[in-house]
Amino acid sequence: MSDRGDRIEPFSPRRQGTVDYMRTAGRRSNVHGLIEVDVTEARRRIETIEAQTGESLSFTAFLVFCLAQALEEHPHVNAYRDWRGRVHVFEDVDVNVLVESTVNGERMAVPHVVRTANERSVRSIHEEIRAAQESWDPTDLSRWDELALRLPGFVRRLVWRLPQWFPRRWKDVAGTVAVTSVGMFGEGGGWAISPTNYTLQVTIGGISEKPRVVDGEITTRELLNLTVTFDHDVVEGAPATRFVQRSANSSRTPVGWSREKRPDPTRTSVQDWKPPSRVHPVWSVSEGLTLAITLQIAF
């Protein structure tokens, strides 16, 4: 048997950061819920807006908006436990969302934190996501970050314990909830299940057409597959179920899209908005590792 054409390639340090994250997240008490949400009306509304304005509107921005509104009504889902067993409930909903970007000719998903999403309109969230997609190279790391990613694995993985140690610091660095999408890279329906370091993560799957009974008649509807993941150490089953129901209802009935409680103080337009420094899968790796190692020695 010939092995011509086989090759050995180096493993990227950035990918190693993802491996560390997944390994640490797999130790949490995650509970996954697989749901289908009828987004027929929402997608029609988006198409109508695009036809009227001539501008596209991100479906991810719409889902982030619905998630943030549901969390505002169920704040105990937007929470973390610290190392003393106390629960930190956050008022601001900071959503870590994956945005599709092209780096060195390759399509890839990179994280970006949408701050105070519960006080933003769909349009505002959409504009920020689009600006993030066109911003600087999201994989650009400092020299110290590159060195930090080459440390031994047990040392690197300490940084991912920040949510259990200092929730406030985790919020400042990585947001309070996560929205990830596998649907952006394919077509058709389906769910994805992934470990997470967040108390709440929503994984967006695909959209498929299925028959449903509406007003006593069978009609074809567009159904979105969502995986909702909770940390059961923080959120119990009943509150989680109520949150999922509220979020699904928001997605089915698109209302209040233009609502924005107060102007976003960080920018006034897409042109004025600038990406935050180093918000990606290894946010301030060297800084986080220094803090994590110090705490490990202290305790």
matplotlib code that plots the C-alpha trace (Angstrom):
import matplotlib.pyplot as plt

x = [0.0, 1.4, 1.4, 2.3, 0.5, 0.2, 1.8, 2.2, 1.1, 1.8, -1.0, -1.8, -1.4, -4.7, -6.4, -4.8, -6.6, -9.9, -8.9, -8.1, -11.5, -13.5, -11.7, -12.4, -16.0, -16.7, -16.3, -19.3, -22.8, -24.3, -27.9, -28.9, -32.3, -33.1, -36.0, -37.6, -38.8, -41.1, -39.3, -41.6, -43.0, -39.6, -37.9, -40.8, -40.4, -36.7, -37.3, -39.9, -37.4, -34.8, -37.2, -38.2, -34.7, -32.5, -30.3, -29.8, -30.6, -28.7, -30.8, -28.2, -28.8, -32.5, -31.8, -29.4, -32.1, -34.7, -32.3, -31.4, -35.1, -35.8, -32.8, -34.0, -37.2, -35.3, -32.1, -31.2, -30.3, -27.8, -25.7, -22.6, -21.4, -18.1, -15.5, -17.3, -20.6, -22.3, -24.4, -23.6, -26.7, -25.9, -28.2, -26.4, -26.7, -23.3, -23.6, -20.5, -21.6, -19.7, -19.3, -18.2, -15.0, -12.5, -8.9, -6.1, -8.8, -10.4, -13.9, -13.9, -16.1, -14.6, -16.1, -17.2, -19.0, -22.1, -22.4, -25.8, -27.7, -30.8, -30.8, -30.2, -32.4, -32.0, -30.6, -28.0, -26.9, -26.8, -24.6, -22.1, -21.9, -21.4, -18.7, -17.0, -16.9, -15.0, -12.7, -9.1, -7.7, -9.4, -6.7, -3.9, -2.2, 0.5, 3.9, 2.9, -0.3, 1.7, 4.1, 1.2, -0.4, 2.9, 2.8, 2.0, -1.7, -2.5, -1.2, -3.1, -6.4, -6.3, -7.5, -10.9, -11.6, -12.2, -16.0, -16.0, -13.5, -14.3, -17.6, -17.2, -13.8, -15.2, -18.1, -15.6, -13.5, -15.9, -19.5, -22.3, -23.9, -22.8, -24.5, -22.7, -23.8, -23.2, -25.9, -23.6, -21.4, -24.1, -27.7, -30.6, -31.8, -30.0, -28.8, -25.3, -24.4, -21.2, -19.8, -19.6, -18.0, -21.0, -24.1, -26.2, -25.2, -27.5, -26.3, -28.0, -28.5, -30.1, -33.6, -35.8, -39.3, -41.9, -45.7, -47.4, -51.0, -51.8, -55.3, -56.7, -54.9, -51.7, -49.1, -45.4, -43.4, -39.8, -38.4, -35.1, -33.2, -31.8, -29.7, -30.1, -27.4, -27.5, -25.2, -27.4, -25.2, -26.5, -29.9, -32.6, -34.9, -38.1, -36.5, -34.6, -37.9, -39.6, -36.7, -36.7, -40.5, -40.1, -37.2, -39.1, -42.2, -40.0, -38.6, -42.0, -43.6, -41.3, -42.3, -40.3, -37.4, -36.7, -36.7, -33.5, -33.7, -30.9, -28.3, -25.3, -22.5, -19.7, -20.7, -23.2, -22.9, -21.3, -18.5, -17.8, -17.8, -14.4, -13.7, -12.6, -9.1, -8.5, -11.9, -11.4, -11.0, -7.8, -8.8, -5.7, -4.3, -1.2, -3.1, -5.6, -3.0, -1.1, -4.2, -5.1, -1.7, -1.7, -5.0, -4.0, -1.0, -3.0, -5.6]
y = [0.0, 3.3, 6.4, 8.8, 12.1, 11.7, 14.5, 15.8, 19.3, 21.5, 22.1, 25.8, 27.3, 29.1, 25.8, 24.5, 27.3, 25.9, 22.4, 23.7, 25.5, 22.4, 20.2, 22.5, 23.2, 19.5, 19.2, 21.5, 20.3, 21.2, 20.3, 20.5, 21.2, 20.6, 22.8, 23.9, 27.4, 28.6, 31.6, 32.0, 35.3, 36.6, 35.8, 37.4, 40.5, 40.6, 40.2, 43.0, 45.4, 44.5, 45.2, 48.6, 49.8, 48.0, 46.9, 43.4, 42.5, 39.8, 36.9, 36.3, 39.9, 39.1, 36.0, 37.9, 40.5, 37.9, 36.2, 39.4, 40.4, 37.0, 37.3, 40.7, 39.1, 36.1, 37.6, 34.6, 32.8, 35.6, 34.6, 32.8, 31.2, 32.4, 30.4, 31.3, 29.8, 33.2, 33.8, 36.9, 38.1, 40.5, 43.3, 43.8, 41.1, 40.9, 38.3, 36.6, 35.9, 34.1, 36.3, 34.9, 36.5, 35.8, 35.5, 34.8, 33.7, 31.2, 31.5, 31.2, 32.0, 34.4, 35.6, 39.2, 40.5, 42.6, 44.7, 45.5, 43.7, 44.0, 47.7, 47.6, 47.4, 44.7, 47.3, 48.4, 44.8, 44.1, 47.1, 46.1, 42.5, 43.7, 46.1, 43.3, 41.1, 43.8, 44.8, 43.9, 40.4, 38.7, 36.1, 38.6, 37.8, 39.7, 38.1, 37.4, 35.7, 33.5, 32.5, 31.9, 29.4, 27.4, 26.8, 23.3, 22.3, 22.2, 25.8, 27.1, 25.5, 27.5, 30.6, 28.9, 28.6, 32.3, 32.0, 29.9, 32.2, 35.7, 36.1, 39.8, 39.4, 36.8, 39.2, 42.0, 39.7, 37.3, 38.4, 36.7, 34.4, 32.9, 32.4, 30.1, 29.0, 26.0, 27.0, 29.6, 27.0, 24.7, 24.3, 22.3, 21.5, 19.9, 20.4, 20.7, 19.9, 21.5, 21.9, 25.5, 27.5, 29.8, 29.5, 29.8, 29.1, 29.0, 27.0, 27.9, 25.0, 24.9, 25.9, 23.4, 23.5, 21.2, 20.9, 22.4, 23.1, 26.8, 28.1, 24.6, 24.2, 22.3, 24.7, 24.7, 26.6, 27.4, 25.8, 26.8, 24.2, 25.6, 23.9, 25.7, 24.7, 25.6, 25.1, 23.2, 24.2, 27.7, 27.4, 24.9, 23.2, 25.2, 28.7, 27.3, 26.0, 29.3, 31.2, 28.9, 29.4, 33.2, 33.2, 31.0, 33.2, 36.2, 34.5, 33.5, 36.9, 39.7, 42.8, 45.6, 45.3, 49.0, 49.4, 50.8, 52.0, 54.4, 55.4, 53.1, 55.2, 53.5, 54.7, 56.6, 55.0, 52.1, 54.3, 55.6, 52.1, 50.6, 46.9, 46.3, 45.3, 41.5, 39.9, 36.4, 32.8, 33.6, 37.0, 38.4, 35.0, 36.1, 38.3, 35.6, 33.0, 35.3, 35.8, 32.1, 31.0, 33.5, 32.3, 28.6, 29.4, 31.4, 28.6]
z = [0.0, -1.0, 1.3, -1.5, -1.0, 2.8, 4.8, 8.3, 9.0, 12.1, 14.5, 14.9, 18.4, 17.8, 17.3, 20.5, 22.3, 21.0, 22.1, 25.6, 25.8, 24.7, 27.2, 30.1, 29.1, 28.9, 32.7, 33.3, 34.2, 30.8, 29.9, 26.2, 24.8, 21.1, 19.9, 16.6, 16.2, 13.5, 12.0, 8.9, 9.9, 11.1, 7.8, 5.9, 8.0, 7.2, 3.5, 3.6, 5.3, 2.8, -0.1, 1.4, 2.4, -0.1, 2.8, 4.1, 7.7, 9.6, 10.8, 13.5, 14.7, 15.0, 17.1, 19.3, 19.8, 20.8, 23.1, 24.9, 25.4, 26.9, 29.2, 30.4, 31.6, 33.1, 34.6, 36.7, 33.5, 32.8, 35.9, 37.1, 40.4, 41.8, 43.8, 47.0, 45.8, 45.3, 42.2, 40.2, 38.3, 35.5, 34.2, 30.9, 28.4, 26.6, 23.8, 22.4, 18.8, 16.1, 12.9, 9.6, 8.3, 5.6, 6.8, 4.2, 1.7, 4.1, 5.6, 9.4, 12.3, 14.9, 18.2, 18.8, 22.0, 21.4, 24.6, 26.2, 23.5, 25.7, 25.1, 21.4, 18.3, 15.7, 13.3, 15.8, 16.5, 12.7, 12.0, 14.6, 13.4, 9.8, 10.9, 12.9, 9.8, 7.9, 10.7, 11.4, 11.2, 14.1, 14.4, 14.9, 18.2, 20.2, 20.8, 24.4, 23.3, 20.9, 23.7, 26.2, 23.7, 23.7, 27.5, 28.8, 28.5, 32.2, 32.5, 29.4, 30.6, 33.8, 31.9, 31.1, 34.8, 35.0, 34.9, 38.1, 39.8, 38.8, 36.8, 36.5, 34.8, 32.5, 31.5, 30.7, 28.6, 26.9, 27.6, 29.6, 27.0, 23.7, 20.3, 18.0, 14.5, 12.4, 9.9, 8.4, 6.8, 5.3, 4.2, 5.5, 9.0, 11.9, 15.4, 16.9, 20.5, 21.9, 25.4, 26.6, 29.3, 29.5, 31.7, 28.6, 25.0, 21.9, 19.0, 15.7, 13.4, 10.0, 8.6, 7.0, 5.5, 7.2, 7.2, 10.2, 11.1, 11.2, 11.8, 11.2, 7.8, 6.9, 5.5, 4.8, 7.5, 7.9, 11.1, 12.7, 14.7, 18.0, 20.7, 24.0, 26.5, 30.2, 33.2, 35.6, 38.5, 38.0, 36.3, 37.4, 34.9, 35.5, 35.0, 32.0, 30.4, 30.9, 29.4, 26.3, 25.9, 26.1, 23.6, 21.2, 21.3, 20.5, 17.5, 16.2, 16.6, 15.4, 17.4, 18.9, 16.5, 16.4, 20.1, 21.7, 25.3, 25.1, 22.5, 22.4, 24.1, 22.2, 18.7, 16.7, 13.3, 11.6, 10.4, 13.9, 15.4, 16.1, 17.1, 20.7, 21.2, 21.1, 21.5, 20.0, 21.1, 23.1, 24.5, 26.3, 26.8, 28.5, 30.9, 31.7, 32.3, 34.6, 36.7, 36.6, 37.7, 40.5, 41.8, 41.5, 43.7, 46.2, 46.7]

ax = plt.figure().add_subplot(projection="3d")
ax.plot(x, y, z, "-o")
ax.set_aspect("equal")
plt.show()
